[in-house]
Amino acid sequence: MPQFGHIGYGIRPSSRRRGLAGWALGRMLTEAWALGLDRVLVVCAVDNLPSVRTIERHGGLLEGIRDTEHGPARRYWIKA
């Protein structure tokens, strides 16, 4: 099982709050479904509330929080 997720994205500070993360995640999910994946894991830092909202808007269901080498992370599964 992946530790860091199937999908990752980052938005530079000067481009935040424009809906780019939601757009990017939506495009990556479309590609994942086209590749035949029936669910994907998306992980974000526990305190990254903008990512939490973005992931949950795209149907992410919290599996739990795990410690990683980069600190605690929320793990979300999104189903096709």
Residue pairs with C-beta under 8 A, 6 or more apart in sequence:
1 41
2 41
3 43
3 66
3 68
4 43
4 68
4 73
5 40
5 41
5 42
5 43
5 75
6 32
6 37
6 40
6 41
6 42
7 25
7 28
7 29
7 32
7 40
7 41
7 42
8 42
8 43
9 21
9 24
9 25
9 28
11 20
11 21
11 24
16 50
21 50
21 51
21 54
22 54
22 57
22 58
25 42
25 54
25 55
25 58
26 58
29 40
29 58
29 78
32 40
32 80
33 80
37 80
38 79
38 80
39 77
39 78
39 79
39 80
40 77
40 78
41 63
41 75
41 76
41 77
42 55
42 60
42 75
42 76
42 77
42 78
43 73
43 74
43 75
43 76
44 51
44 52
44 55
44 73
44 74
44 76
45 51
45 70
45 71
45 72
45 73
45 74
46 65
46 71
46 72
46 73
46 74
52 74
55 74
55 76
55 78
56 76
58 78
59 78
59 79
60 76
60 77
60 78
61 76
61 77
61 78
61 79
62 74
62 75
62 76
63 75
63 76
63 77
64 74
64 75
65 72
65 73
65 74
65 75
66 72
66 73
66 75
67 73
